[in-house]
């Protein structure tokens, strides 16, 4: 029986992932590293409410086998590019480093389709730099999820996103061939794929796009 550690458990994918980890027979314990307590109560769940500015020291003494990261924000929520970079890059990398020191050998993270260190788009460049730095950590297995538009019930519902979601639900089935990787994908599917890829136990780096989820 193993222990999983997860950050970003209150976000779109993270909420689904936490529930699936708690239900998964492989894991005896699930450690959720959060800024605020989650409402779920479960015998497997151990919550570590932390200040992410104190990473990685606040995770000293924690032991786990598999790590999952769904940390991420939008520039609107973050308030500035500097703050968004802090969350989407720095916190993710620091959590991964702390997880590795805690014994984690297999790590899965949510990134984005189009992530590229040379992108002129700030968001995609940030994700690309995050991926690049995670690859420097000697995990036996690193799973990088690169979904396109994420479909699910968001904490903050915005009119623009509702319109985009409606369009994506119609257009996605029409995306074939090289366009399949741009299909919208549900939050539950991304979460399930993260667990599935980690359980395969493959070594090295795996990039999983929407058409593979």
FIFI-347885 format. One record per residue (C-alpha): residue number from 1; residue in one letter; chain; x, y, z. Coordinates in nm, 3 decimals, decimal comma, padded with zeros to 5 digits. Example, Ala and Ser with C-alpha at 12.3 -4.5 7.8 and 13.67 -1.06 7.14 Angstrom:
// residues 2
drenkol 1; kemi A; roti A; xx 01,230; yy -00,450; zz 00,780
drenkol 2; kemi S; roti A; xx 01,367; yy -00,106; zz 00,714
END
This chain:
// residues 213
drenkol 1; kemi X; roti A; xx 00,000; yy 00,000; zz 00,000
drenkol 2; kemi X; roti A; xx 00,135; yy 00,336; zz -00,101
drenkol 3; kemi X; roti A; xx 00,104; yy 00,703; zz -00,010
drenkol 4; kemi X; roti A; xx 00,019; yy 00,973; zz -00,262
drenkol 5; kemi X; roti A; xx 00,084; yy 01,343; zz -00,215
drenkol 6; kemi X; roti A; xx -00,114; yy 01,603; zz -00,410
drenkol 7; kemi X; roti A; xx -00,108; yy 01,981; zz -00,443
drenkol 8; kemi X; roti A; xx -00,374; yy 02,189; zz -00,615
drenkol 9; kemi X; roti A; xx -00,653; yy 01,973; zz -00,474
drenkol 10; kemi X; roti A; xx -00,907; yy 02,256; zz -00,474
drenkol 11; kemi X; roti A; xx -00,883; yy 02,339; zz -00,845
drenkol 12; kemi X; roti A; xx -01,075; yy 02,204; zz -01,144
drenkol 13; kemi X; roti A; xx -00,869; yy 01,890; zz -01,205
drenkol 14; kemi X; roti A; xx -00,737; yy 01,870; zz -00,850
drenkol 15; kemi X; roti A; xx -01,081; yy 01,819; zz -00,695
drenkol 16; kemi X; roti A; xx -01,150; yy 01,527; zz -00,924
drenkol 17; kemi X; roti A; xx -00,803; yy 01,385; zz -00,874
drenkol 18; kemi X; roti A; xx -00,829; yy 01,394; zz -00,496
drenkol 19; kemi X; roti A; xx -01,155; yy 01,200; zz -00,503
drenkol 20; kemi X; roti A; xx -01,012; yy 00,942; zz -00,742
drenkol 21; kemi X; roti A; xx -00,696; yy 00,898; zz -00,535
drenkol 22; kemi X; roti A; xx -00,901; yy 00,841; zz -00,221
drenkol 23; kemi X; roti A; xx -01,104; yy 00,575; zz -00,401
drenkol 24; kemi X; roti A; xx -00,801; yy 00,405; zz -00,558
drenkol 25; kemi X; roti A; xx -00,703; yy 00,072; zz -00,397
drenkol 26; kemi X; roti A; xx -00,330; yy 00,135; zz -00,448
drenkol 27; kemi X; roti A; xx -00,319; yy 00,415; zz -00,191
drenkol 28; kemi X; roti A; xx -00,342; yy 00,367; zz 00,182
drenkol 29; kemi X; roti A; xx -00,292; yy 00,739; zz 00,249
drenkol 30; kemi X; roti A; xx -00,340; yy 01,055; zz 00,047
drenkol 31; kemi X; roti A; xx -00,165; yy 01,371; zz 00,166
drenkol 32; kemi X; roti A; xx -00,327; yy 01,688; zz 00,035
drenkol 33; kemi X; roti A; xx -00,101; yy 01,994; zz 00,051
drenkol 34; kemi X; roti A; xx -00,337; yy 02,290; zz 00,048
drenkol 35; kemi X; roti A; xx -00,360; yy 02,660; zz 00,134
drenkol 36; kemi X; roti A; xx -00,702; yy 02,610; zz 00,289
drenkol 37; kemi X; roti A; xx -00,873; yy 02,294; zz 00,416
drenkol 38; kemi X; roti A; xx -01,077; yy 02,089; zz 00,170
drenkol 39; kemi X; roti A; xx -01,429; yy 01,993; zz 00,267
drenkol 40; kemi X; roti A; xx -01,381; yy 01,622; zz 00,199
drenkol 41; kemi X; roti A; xx -01,357; yy 01,395; zz 00,500
drenkol 42; kemi X; roti A; xx -01,207; yy 01,050; zz 00,442
drenkol 43; kemi X; roti A; xx -01,015; yy 00,798; zz 00,649
drenkol 44; kemi X; roti A; xx -00,729; yy 00,797; zz 00,396
drenkol 45; kemi X; roti A; xx -00,700; yy 01,175; zz 00,377
drenkol 46; kemi X; roti A; xx -00,430; yy 01,371; zz 00,557
drenkol 47; kemi X; roti A; xx -00,443; yy 01,746; zz 00,507
drenkol 48; kemi X; roti A; xx -00,135; yy 01,965; zz 00,531
drenkol 49; kemi X; roti A; xx -00,249; yy 02,327; zz 00,533
drenkol 50; kemi X; roti A; xx 00,059; yy 02,533; zz 00,447
drenkol 51; kemi X; roti A; xx 00,186; yy 02,867; zz 00,331
drenkol 52; kemi X; roti A; xx 00,328; yy 02,790; zz -00,014
drenkol 53; kemi X; roti A; xx 00,582; yy 03,067; zz 00,038
drenkol 54; kemi X; roti A; xx 00,742; yy 02,835; zz 00,293
drenkol 55; kemi X; roti A; xx 00,798; yy 02,551; zz 00,048
drenkol 56; kemi X; roti A; xx 00,986; yy 02,323; zz 00,063
drenkol 57; kemi X; roti A; xx 01,071; yy 02,342; zz 00,435
drenkol 58; kemi X; roti A; xx 00,710; yy 02,289; zz 00,548
drenkol 59; kemi X; roti A; xx 00,711; yy 01,940; zz 00,392
drenkol 60; kemi X; roti A; xx 01,016; yy 01,816; zz 00,582
drenkol 61; kemi X; roti A; xx 00,941; yy 01,482; zz 00,744
drenkol 62; kemi X; roti A; xx 00,665; yy 01,392; zz 00,498
drenkol 63; kemi X; roti A; xx 00,703; yy 01,057; zz 00,323
drenkol 64; kemi X; roti A; xx 00,524; yy 00,957; zz 00,003
drenkol 65; kemi X; roti A; xx 00,558; yy 00,733; zz -00,301
drenkol 66; kemi X; roti A; xx 00,374; yy 00,910; zz -00,584
drenkol 67; kemi X; roti A; xx 00,329; yy 01,283; zz -00,638
drenkol 68; kemi X; roti A; xx 00,053; yy 01,469; zz -00,824
drenkol 69; kemi X; roti A; xx 00,044; yy 01,841; zz -00,898
drenkol 70; kemi X; roti A; xx -00,252; yy 02,040; zz -01,030
drenkol 71; kemi X; roti A; xx -00,136; yy 02,385; zz -00,919
drenkol 72; kemi X; roti A; xx -00,221; yy 02,666; zz -01,155
drenkol 73; kemi X; roti A; xx -00,402; yy 02,996; zz -01,182
drenkol 74; kemi X; roti A; xx -00,510; yy 03,264; zz -01,427
drenkol 75; kemi X; roti A; xx -00,367; yy 03,611; zz -01,457
drenkol 76; kemi X; roti A; xx -00,708; yy 03,751; zz -01,361
drenkol 77; kemi X; roti A; xx -00,708; yy 03,555; zz -01,035
drenkol 78; kemi X; roti A; xx -00,337; yy 03,609; zz -00,967
drenkol 79; kemi X; roti A; xx -00,356; yy 03,981; zz -01,034
drenkol 80; kemi X; roti A; xx -00,024; yy 04,010; zz -01,218
drenkol 81; kemi X; roti A; xx 00,213; yy 03,815; zz -01,440
drenkol 82; kemi X; roti A; xx 00,467; yy 03,807; zz -01,158
drenkol 83; kemi X; roti A; xx 00,219; yy 03,643; zz -00,922
drenkol 84; kemi X; roti A; xx 00,096; yy 03,400; zz -01,187
drenkol 85; kemi X; roti A; xx 00,455; yy 03,292; zz -01,260
drenkol 86; kemi X; roti A; xx 00,512; yy 03,242; zz -00,888
drenkol 87; kemi X; roti A; xx 00,220; yy 02,999; zz -00,870
drenkol 88; kemi X; roti A; xx 00,241; yy 02,828; zz -01,210
drenkol 89; kemi X; roti A; xx 00,618; yy 02,786; zz -01,209
drenkol 90; kemi X; roti A; xx 00,785; yy 02,841; zz -00,872
drenkol 91; kemi X; roti A; xx 00,532; yy 02,666; zz -00,649
drenkol 92; kemi X; roti A; xx 00,507; yy 02,371; zz -00,887
drenkol 93; kemi X; roti A; xx 00,884; yy 02,322; zz -00,908
drenkol 94; kemi X; roti A; xx 00,933; yy 02,367; zz -00,535
drenkol 95; kemi X; roti A; xx 00,655; yy 02,120; zz -00,458
drenkol 96; kemi X; roti A; xx 00,812; yy 01,870; zz -00,697
drenkol 97; kemi X; roti A; xx 01,155; yy 01,913; zz -00,538
drenkol 98; kemi X; roti A; xx 01,010; yy 01,871; zz -00,190
drenkol 99; kemi X; roti A; xx 00,816; yy 01,563; zz -00,304
drenkol 100; kemi X; roti A; xx 01,132; yy 01,405; zz -00,444
drenkol 101; kemi X; roti A; xx 01,312; yy 01,460; zz -00,114
drenkol 102; kemi X; roti A; xx 01,014; yy 01,296; zz 00,058
drenkol 103; kemi X; roti A; xx 01,069; yy 00,976; zz -00,138
drenkol 104; kemi X; roti A; xx 00,845; yy 01,036; zz -00,440
drenkol 105; kemi X; roti A; xx 00,985; yy 00,860; zz -00,746
drenkol 106; kemi X; roti A; xx 00,686; yy 00,903; zz -00,979
drenkol 107; kemi X; roti A; xx 00,538; yy 01,247; zz -01,039
drenkol 108; kemi X; roti A; xx 00,250; yy 01,372; zz -01,256
drenkol 109; kemi X; roti A; xx 00,176; yy 01,736; zz -01,333
drenkol 110; kemi X; roti A; xx -00,088; yy 01,930; zz -01,526
drenkol 111; kemi X; roti A; xx 00,065; yy 02,161; zz -01,785
drenkol 112; kemi X; roti A; xx -00,091; yy 02,283; zz -02,112
drenkol 113; kemi X; roti A; xx -00,099; yy 02,204; zz -02,480
drenkol 114; kemi X; roti A; xx 00,146; yy 02,435; zz -02,654
drenkol 115; kemi X; roti A; xx 00,378; yy 02,475; zz -02,353
drenkol 116; kemi X; roti A; xx 00,710; yy 02,601; zz -02,487
drenkol 117; kemi X; roti A; xx 01,001; yy 02,791; zz -02,332
drenkol 118; kemi X; roti A; xx 01,033; yy 02,994; zz -02,652
drenkol 119; kemi X; roti A; xx 00,666; yy 03,088; zz -02,684
drenkol 120; kemi X; roti A; xx 00,577; yy 03,456; zz -02,712
drenkol 121; kemi X; roti A; xx 00,266; yy 03,381; zz -02,507
drenkol 122; kemi X; roti A; xx 00,338; yy 03,441; zz -02,139
drenkol 123; kemi X; roti A; xx 00,119; yy 03,156; zz -02,013
drenkol 124; kemi X; roti A; xx 00,261; yy 02,897; zz -02,253
drenkol 125; kemi X; roti A; xx 00,618; yy 03,013; zz -02,190
drenkol 126; kemi X; roti A; xx 00,562; yy 02,983; zz -01,814
drenkol 127; kemi X; roti A; xx 00,432; yy 02,630; zz -01,855
drenkol 128; kemi X; roti A; xx 00,725; yy 02,547; zz -02,081
drenkol 129; kemi X; roti A; xx 00,977; yy 02,672; zz -01,825
drenkol 130; kemi X; roti A; xx 00,797; yy 02,477; zz -01,554
drenkol 131; kemi X; roti A; xx 00,823; yy 02,157; zz -01,758
drenkol 132; kemi X; roti A; xx 01,189; yy 02,224; zz -01,833
drenkol 133; kemi X; roti A; xx 01,276; yy 02,262; zz -01,466
drenkol 134; kemi X; roti A; xx 01,076; yy 01,955; zz -01,360
drenkol 135; kemi X; roti A; xx 01,278; yy 01,747; zz -01,606
drenkol 136; kemi X; roti A; xx 01,592; yy 01,835; zz -01,406
drenkol 137; kemi X; roti A; xx 01,455; yy 01,655; zz -01,098
drenkol 138; kemi X; roti A; xx 01,563; yy 01,288; zz -01,104
drenkol 139; kemi X; roti A; xx 01,221; yy 01,124; zz -01,084
drenkol 140; kemi X; roti A; xx 01,215; yy 00,770; zz -01,219
drenkol 141; kemi X; roti A; xx 00,893; yy 00,867; zz -01,396
drenkol 142; kemi X; roti A; xx 00,765; yy 01,214; zz -01,488
drenkol 143; kemi X; roti A; xx 00,421; yy 01,239; zz -01,645
drenkol 144; kemi X; roti A; xx 00,338; yy 01,575; zz -01,803
drenkol 145; kemi X; roti A; xx -00,027; yy 01,623; zz -01,891
drenkol 146; kemi X; roti A; xx -00,082; yy 01,870; zz -02,175
drenkol 147; kemi X; roti A; xx -00,459; yy 01,905; zz -02,207
drenkol 148; kemi X; roti A; xx -00,625; yy 02,155; zz -02,436
drenkol 149; kemi X; roti A; xx -00,942; yy 02,330; zz -02,311
drenkol 150; kemi X; roti A; xx -01,047; yy 02,182; zz -01,976
drenkol 151; kemi X; roti A; xx -01,415; yy 02,106; zz -01,941
drenkol 152; kemi X; roti A; xx -01,576; yy 02,089; zz -01,598
drenkol 153; kemi X; roti A; xx -01,750; yy 02,282; zz -01,324
drenkol 154; kemi X; roti A; xx -01,520; yy 02,566; zz -01,223
drenkol 155; kemi X; roti A; xx -01,521; yy 02,734; zz -00,882
drenkol 156; kemi X; roti A; xx -01,560; yy 03,072; zz -01,051
drenkol 157; kemi X; roti A; xx -01,801; yy 03,062; zz -01,341
drenkol 158; kemi X; roti A; xx -01,744; yy 03,331; zz -01,601
drenkol 159; kemi X; roti A; xx -01,967; yy 03,412; zz -01,899
drenkol 160; kemi X; roti A; xx -01,680; yy 03,390; zz -02,147
drenkol 161; kemi X; roti A; xx -01,581; yy 03,045; zz -02,024
drenkol 162; kemi X; roti A; xx -01,939; yy 02,921; zz -02,047
drenkol 163; kemi X; roti A; xx -01,955; yy 03,032; zz -02,409
drenkol 164; kemi X; roti A; xx -01,616; yy 02,873; zz -02,485
drenkol 165; kemi X; roti A; xx -01,726; yy 02,551; zz -02,316
drenkol 166; kemi X; roti A; xx -02,041; yy 02,536; zz -02,525
drenkol 167; kemi X; roti A; xx -01,844; yy 02,591; zz -02,845
drenkol 168; kemi X; roti A; xx -01,583; yy 02,331; zz -02,750
drenkol 169; kemi X; roti A; xx -01,847; yy 02,067; zz -02,677
drenkol 170; kemi X; roti A; xx -01,978; yy 02,111; zz -03,031
drenkol 171; kemi X; roti A; xx -01,645; yy 02,146; zz -03,209
drenkol 172; kemi X; roti A; xx -01,437; yy 01,879; zz -03,029
drenkol 173; kemi X; roti A; xx -01,592; yy 01,577; zz -03,207
drenkol 174; kemi X; roti A; xx -01,512; yy 01,743; zz -03,539
drenkol 175; kemi X; roti A; xx -01,142; yy 01,772; zz -03,458
drenkol 176; kemi X; roti A; xx -00,972; yy 01,480; zz -03,630
drenkol 177; kemi X; roti A; xx -00,623; yy 01,393; zz -03,747
drenkol 178; kemi X; roti A; xx -00,367; yy 01,649; zz -03,633
drenkol 179; kemi X; roti A; xx -00,636; yy 01,855; zz -03,462
drenkol 180; kemi X; roti A; xx -00,729; yy 01,581; zz -03,214
drenkol 181; kemi X; roti A; xx -00,473; yy 01,705; zz -02,963
drenkol 182; kemi X; roti A; xx -00,667; yy 02,032; zz -02,940
drenkol 183; kemi X; roti A; xx -00,993; yy 01,867; zz -02,839
drenkol 184; kemi X; roti A; xx -01,150; yy 01,975; zz -02,512
drenkol 185; kemi X; roti A; xx -01,111; yy 01,720; zz -02,235
drenkol 186; kemi X; roti A; xx -01,299; yy 01,677; zz -01,908
drenkol 187; kemi X; roti A; xx -01,145; yy 01,733; zz -01,566
drenkol 188; kemi X; roti A; xx -01,237; yy 01,379; zz -01,460
drenkol 189; kemi X; roti A; xx -01,063; yy 01,231; zz -01,764
drenkol 190; kemi X; roti A; xx -00,742; yy 01,424; zz -01,698
drenkol 191; kemi X; roti A; xx -00,742; yy 01,312; zz -01,334
drenkol 192; kemi X; roti A; xx -00,801; yy 00,947; zz -01,429
drenkol 193; kemi X; roti A; xx -00,527; yy 00,962; zz -01,691
drenkol 194; kemi X; roti A; xx -00,277; yy 01,100; zz -01,440
drenkol 195; kemi X; roti A; xx -00,335; yy 00,807; zz -01,207
drenkol 196; kemi X; roti A; xx -00,336; yy 00,556; zz -01,491
drenkol 197; kemi X; roti A; xx -00,005; yy 00,679; zz -01,631
drenkol 198; kemi X; roti A; xx 00,160; yy 00,677; zz -01,288
drenkol 199; kemi X; roti A; xx 00,037; yy 00,323; zz -01,223
drenkol 200; kemi X; roti A; xx 00,196; yy 00,200; zz -01,546
drenkol 201; kemi X; roti A; xx 00,532; yy 00,244; zz -01,377
drenkol 202; kemi X; roti A; xx 00,709; yy 00,347; zz -01,697
drenkol 203; kemi X; roti A; xx 01,045; yy 00,514; zz -01,655
drenkol 204; kemi X; roti A; xx 01,147; yy 00,841; zz -01,813
drenkol 205; kemi X; roti A; xx 00,932; yy 01,132; zz -01,929
drenkol 206; kemi X; roti A; xx 00,584; yy 01,087; zz -02,076
drenkol 207; kemi X; roti A; xx 00,398; yy 01,372; zz -02,248
drenkol 208; kemi X; roti A; xx 00,022; yy 01,308; zz -02,255
drenkol 209; kemi X; roti A; xx -00,193; yy 01,531; zz -02,476
drenkol 210; kemi X; roti A; xx -00,572; yy 01,562; zz -02,503
drenkol 211; kemi X; roti A; xx -00,601; yy 01,300; zz -02,776
drenkol 212; kemi X; roti A; xx -00,421; yy 01,048; zz -02,552
drenkol 213; kemi X; roti A; xx -00,632; yy 01,110; zz -02,242
END
